[in-house]
């Protein structure tokens, strides 16, 4: 077993903060910390991406629409699906579980 660090990376005023929590060929886990108004711009991944909100609330957009998710809620993006994330009125901390690890 590997116990992962769960603390959010320190916030950055210039861009979303990230911290790789785990990285191996089959799986990458990344922690994100977005301040209000910060976004992860639309992009695609060749992998399946599961996001779980740890704290705060944000808008998670995908090809089928968007949803507002709060602490404890999750969403899954299919491989190749365009997706984006935005912290609205509060800071947003979430983990992205990416399988398999991209490139």
Z-matrix of the N, CA and C atoms (Angstrom, degrees):
N
C 1 1.446
C 2 1.527 1 109.12
N 3 1.311 2 114.94 1 144.84
C 4 1.464 3 121.71 2 173.93
C 5 1.526 4 107.03 3 -120.48
N 6 1.309 5 117.22 4 119.16
C 7 1.461 6 121.21 5 175.86
C 8 1.526 7 107.87 6 -84.87
N 9 1.328 8 116.31 7 125.65
C 10 1.459 9 120.89 8 -177.57
C 11 1.514 10 111.36 9 -93.40
N 12 1.321 11 115.37 10 144.87
C 13 1.456 12 121.18 11 172.26
C 14 1.517 13 106.96 12 -64.17
N 15 1.315 14 117.95 13 141.26
C 16 1.455 15 119.61 14 -178.32
C 17 1.524 16 113.49 15 -116.93
N 18 1.321 17 117.53 16 -5.11
C 19 1.468 18 120.23 17 -178.73
C 20 1.526 19 110.50 18 -67.59
N 21 1.306 20 114.95 19 139.84
C 22 1.460 21 120.01 20 177.34
C 23 1.525 22 109.86 21 -68.18
N 24 1.322 23 117.02 22 146.83
C 25 1.461 24 117.79 23 174.08
C 26 1.534 25 109.25 24 -65.40
N 27 1.325 26 118.38 25 153.15
C 28 1.463 27 119.72 26 178.16
C 29 1.535 28 110.25 27 -60.19
N 30 1.317 29 115.94 28 138.99
C 31 1.463 30 120.73 29 179.94
C 32 1.529 31 110.24 30 -62.46
N 33 1.333 32 115.09 31 149.34
C 34 1.468 33 121.70 32 176.20
C 35 1.521 34 108.15 33 -124.73
N 36 1.315 35 118.37 34 129.37
C 37 1.465 36 119.22 35 -179.20
C 38 1.526 37 113.27 36 -71.75
N 39 1.346 38 118.30 37 -20.02
C 40 1.458 39 121.49 38 -175.05
C 41 1.525 40 114.31 39 -89.72
N 42 1.345 41 117.48 40 -20.20
C 43 1.466 42 120.37 41 -178.79
C 44 1.526 43 109.28 42 -169.70
N 45 1.346 44 117.95 43 165.33
C 46 1.460 45 119.05 44 174.95
C 47 1.527 46 111.15 45 -58.26
N 48 1.318 47 116.48 46 139.45
C 49 1.467 48 121.27 47 178.57
C 50 1.520 49 108.87 48 -91.35
N 51 1.332 50 116.19 49 142.03
C 52 1.459 51 121.13 50 178.60
C 53 1.521 52 110.50 51 -134.39
N 54 1.322 53 114.67 52 154.81
C 55 1.464 54 121.28 53 174.50
C 56 1.528 55 107.30 54 -147.11
N 57 1.321 56 116.85 55 125.31
C 58 1.460 57 120.77 56 175.60
C 59 1.521 58 107.71 57 -75.65
N 60 1.330 59 116.32 58 121.17
C 61 1.454 60 121.87 59 -178.84
C 62 1.524 61 112.10 60 -93.54
N 63 1.328 62 115.53 61 -28.26
C 64 1.467 63 120.87 62 179.74
C 65 1.520 64 108.15 63 -157.91
N 66 1.347 65 116.08 64 141.94
C 67 1.459 66 119.66 65 -178.35
C 68 1.519 67 109.99 66 -150.06
N 69 1.307 68 115.62 67 116.71
C 70 1.462 69 122.28 68 174.94
C 71 1.526 70 106.95 69 -149.50
N 72 1.308 71 117.43 70 173.95
C 73 1.464 72 121.01 71 -174.21
C 74 1.526 73 113.37 72 -57.85
N 75 1.327 74 117.67 73 -35.04
C 76 1.459 75 120.59 74 -175.26
C 77 1.520 76 114.90 75 -94.61
N 78 1.330 77 117.15 76 -9.78
C 79 1.462 78 118.76 77 -171.34
C 80 1.524 79 111.43 78 -161.68
N 81 1.326 80 115.83 79 137.59
C 82 1.462 81 121.73 80 170.94
C 83 1.527 82 106.56 81 -129.46
N 84 1.330 83 116.29 82 137.18
C 85 1.461 84 121.85 83 175.96
C 86 1.526 85 107.16 84 -122.88
N 87 1.334 86 115.99 85 125.37
C 88 1.457 87 122.01 86 -176.83
C 89 1.524 88 109.11 87 -125.86
N 90 1.341 89 116.93 88 131.73
C 91 1.460 90 122.55 89 173.89
C 92 1.525 91 108.33 90 -93.75
N 93 1.323 92 116.18 91 137.46
C 94 1.467 93 123.23 92 178.70
C 95 1.522 94 109.29 93 -121.13
N 96 1.335 95 115.89 94 146.58
C 97 1.466 96 122.68 95 174.59
C 98 1.524 97 106.77 96 -136.87
N 99 1.330 98 116.24 97 110.97
C 100 1.459 99 122.01 98 179.55
C 101 1.515 100 109.59 99 -111.84
N 102 1.305 101 116.12 100 135.33
C 103 1.463 102 121.36 101 172.99
C 104 1.524 103 108.77 102 -83.76
N 105 1.343 104 118.23 103 160.93
C 106 1.460 105 120.09 104 -179.95
C 107 1.527 106 111.27 105 -50.81
N 108 1.333 107 115.54 106 131.50
C 109 1.461 108 121.75 107 179.07
C 110 1.517 109 114.12 108 89.61
N 111 1.328 110 118.53 109 -15.74
C 112 1.462 111 119.30 110 178.71
C 113 1.527 112 110.12 111 -76.92
N 114 1.333 113 115.07 112 151.45
C 115 1.456 114 120.40 113 -177.91
C 116 1.527 115 111.49 114 -134.36
N 117 1.305 116 114.03 115 154.17
C 118 1.463 117 121.78 116 162.42
C 119 1.522 118 102.45 117 -100.34
N 120 1.343 119 118.11 118 111.17
C 121 1.460 120 120.01 119 -173.07
C 122 1.526 121 112.44 120 -65.59
N 123 1.322 122 116.79 121 161.22
C 124 1.463 123 120.70 122 179.58
C 125 1.529 124 111.14 123 -53.82
N 126 1.324 125 114.42 124 132.27
C 127 1.466 126 121.41 125 179.29
C 128 1.526 127 108.71 126 -157.79
N 129 1.319 128 115.49 127 171.06
C 130 1.470 129 122.13 128 177.65
C 131 1.526 130 108.89 129 -122.41
N 132 1.313 131 115.28 130 153.46
C 133 1.456 132 121.84 131 173.47
C 134 1.523 133 107.44 132 -127.19
N 135 1.301 134 117.14 133 145.36
C 136 1.460 135 120.91 134 176.33
C 137 1.524 136 111.03 135 -77.15
N 138 1.326 137 117.38 136 -6.74
C 139 1.464 138 123.41 137 -176.37
C 140 1.521 139 111.08 138 -108.15
N 141 1.318 140 115.83 139 167.98
C 142 1.463 141 121.34 140 167.85
C 143 1.524 142 106.85 141 -76.54
N 144 1.348 143 116.84 142 136.82
C 145 1.464 144 121.74 143 -179.40
C 146 1.528 145 108.46 144 -125.25
N 147 1.332 146 115.45 145 119.27
C 148 1.452 147 121.48 146 173.73
C 149 1.522 148 107.01 147 -104.52
N 150 1.323 149 117.38 148 128.91
C 151 1.465 150 121.16 149 176.61
C 152 1.523 151 108.68 150 -114.48
N 153 1.335 152 115.85 151 137.08
C 154 1.458 153 121.35 152 176.06
C 155 1.517 154 108.67 153 -129.26
N 156 1.330 155 115.49 154 125.20
C 157 1.456 156 121.07 155 179.79
C 158 1.524 157 108.88 156 -76.58
N 159 1.325 158 115.06 157 129.00
C 160 1.458 159 122.23 158 178.65
C 161 1.526 160 110.16 159 -95.54
N 162 1.341 161 116.17 160 -42.52
C 163 1.471 162 121.18 161 -179.41
C 164 1.515 163 109.32 162 -151.87
N 165 1.321 164 115.92 163 150.36
C 166 1.460 165 121.13 164 178.25
C 167 1.515 166 111.72 165 83.36
N 168 1.326 167 114.09 166 -159.63
C 169 1.458 168 121.37 167 -175.86
C 170 1.525 169 108.16 168 -150.07
N 171 1.315 170 116.34 169 143.30
C 172 1.455 171 119.52 170 179.82
C 173 1.508 172 111.91 171 -152.51
N 174 1.321 173 114.86 172 168.57
C 175 1.456 174 121.82 173 177.33
C 176 1.516 175 108.12 174 -101.63
N 177 1.319 176 115.56 175 123.12
C 178 1.452 177 122.90 176 -179.26
C 179 1.523 178 107.36 177 -111.39
N 180 1.321 179 115.60 178 115.26
C 181 1.458 180 120.55 179 -177.64
C 182 1.506 181 111.83 180 -104.38
N 183 1.329 182 115.47 181 142.92
C 184 1.454 183 122.20 182 176.34
C 185 1.518 184 108.80 183 -142.48
N 186 1.301 185 115.78 184 -177.84
C 187 1.462 186 119.93 185 -177.74
C 188 1.520 187 113.16 186 -65.84
N 189 1.336 188 117.47 187 -21.38
C 190 1.464 189 121.13 188 -179.48
C 191 1.524 190 112.61 189 -96.18
N 192 1.332 191 118.01 190 7.09
C 193 1.460 192 121.44 191 -179.70
C 194 1.513 193 110.54 192 128.42
N 195 1.327 194 115.20 193 -159.86
C 196 1.460 195 119.45 194 179.45
C 197 1.517 196 109.67 195 -136.82
N 198 1.342 197 113.81 196 158.99
C 199 1.461 198 120.27 197 179.41
C 200 1.517 199 108.59 198 -142.28
N 201 1.314 200 115.99 199 146.55
C 202 1.455 201 122.03 200 172.73
C 203 1.519 202 107.01 201 -92.61
N 204 1.328 203 115.65 202 122.12
C 205 1.456 204 120.99 203 -178.62
C 206 1.519 205 109.83 204 -118.05
N 207 1.329 206 116.08 205 142.69
C 208 1.451 207 122.56 206 177.20
C 209 1.521 208 110.79 207 -119.50
N 210 1.320 209 116.05 208 -176.42
C 211 1.464 210 122.93 209 -175.74
C 212 1.523 211 111.63 210 -49.73
N 213 1.337 212 114.92 211 129.45
C 214 1.454 213 122.06 212 178.82
C 215 1.518 214 114.29 213 89.69
N 216 1.318 215 118.46 214 -11.61
C 217 1.465 216 120.85 215 -178.34
C 218 1.529 217 110.77 216 -92.11
N 219 1.344 218 114.75 217 153.19
C 220 1.463 219 121.51 218 -174.48
C 221 1.531 220 110.62 219 -131.90
N 222 1.313 221 114.65 220 160.66
C 223 1.461 222 122.86 221 170.94
C 224 1.519 223 107.87 222 -146.06
N 225 1.330 224 115.93 223 154.54
C 226 1.462 225 121.38 224 178.89
C 227 1.517 226 109.01 225 -125.22
N 228 1.336 227 115.32 226 133.22
C 229 1.458 228 122.08 227 174.80
C 230 1.523 229 108.54 228 -106.84
N 231 1.325 230 116.03 229 134.53
C 232 1.456 231 121.56 230 178.53
C 233 1.528 232 110.61 231 -72.97
N 234 1.324 233 118.36 232 156.09
C 235 1.469 234 119.91 233 174.79
C 236 1.528 235 109.87 234 -55.62
N 237 1.322 236 116.18 235 132.62
C 238 1.462 237 122.04 236 179.26
C 239 1.516 238 115.06 237 83.00
N 240 1.324 239 118.74 238 -5.22
C 241 1.468 240 121.20 239 -178.45
C 242 1.529 241 110.70 240 -75.98
N 243 1.321 242 116.32 241 130.62
C 244 1.460 243 121.60 242 174.83
C 245 1.526 244 107.52 243 -67.82
N 246 1.341 245 116.72 244 132.81
C 247 1.453 246 119.96 245 178.51
C 248 1.528 247 111.14 246 -149.40
N 249 1.335 248 114.60 247 157.43
C 250 1.465 249 121.83 248 -179.83
C 251 1.522 250 108.37 249 -150.20
N 252 1.340 251 115.31 250 161.56
C 253 1.463 252 121.09 251 -178.28
C 254 1.525 253 108.31 252 -139.59
N 255 1.339 254 116.05 253 141.34
C 256 1.464 255 120.37 254 177.71
C 257 1.518 256 110.43 255 -139.04
N 258 1.334 257 115.53 256 131.56
C 259 1.464 258 121.07 257 171.26
C 260 1.521 259 106.44 258 -83.26
N 261 1.294 260 117.48 259 125.88
C 262 1.462 261 120.79 260 -177.46
C 263 1.530 262 111.38 261 -87.94
N 264 1.319 263 117.66 262 -102.82
C 265 1.468 264 120.91 263 -172.75
C 266 1.524 265 113.90 264 -90.66
N 267 1.319 266 117.58 265 -6.54
C 268 1.468 267 119.86 266 179.15
C 269 1.522 268 109.00 267 -137.08
N 270 1.325 269 115.48 268 165.63
C 271 1.462 270 119.79 269 175.74
C 272 1.528 271 108.83 270 -63.02
N 273 1.316 272 116.15 271 151.47
C 274 1.461 273 122.71 272 -178.07
C 275 1.522 274 108.79 273 -128.71
N 276 1.325 275 116.06 274 125.41
C 277 1.460 276 122.07 275 174.78
C 278 1.523 277 107.02 276 -118.95
N 279 1.327 278 116.32 277 126.96
C 280 1.461 279 119.61 278 177.35
C 281 1.516 280 109.94 279 -147.04
N 282 1.325 281 114.69 280 160.07
C 283 1.455 282 121.77 281 174.79
C 284 1.521 283 107.96 282 -109.29
N 285 1.327 284 116.16 283 140.73
C 286 1.463 285 122.39 284 172.80
C 287 1.516 286 107.45 285 -112.68
N 288 1.329 287 115.78 286 123.71
C 289 1.456 288 122.60 287 177.08
C 290 1.527 289 105.95 288 -105.20
N 291 1.316 290 116.43 289 115.39
C 292 1.465 291 122.22 290 -171.24
C 293 1.530 292 108.25 291 -115.86
N 294 1.345 293 115.56 292 119.22
C 295 1.468 294 119.07 293 -176.66
C 296 1.529 295 110.59 294 -139.07
N 297 1.319 296 118.07 295 130.88
C 298 1.454 297 125.75 296 -10.66
C 299 1.518 298 110.21 297 -71.32
N 300 1.335 299 115.12 298 168.37
C 301 1.468 300 119.75 299 178.36
C 302 1.525 301 108.88 300 -58.49
N 303 1.331 302 118.00 301 132.36
C 304 1.468 303 119.51 302 179.45
C 305 1.530 304 111.89 303 -69.46
N 306 1.322 305 115.19 304 147.46
C 307 1.454 306 127.78 305 173.79
C 308 1.456 307 116.63 306 22.30
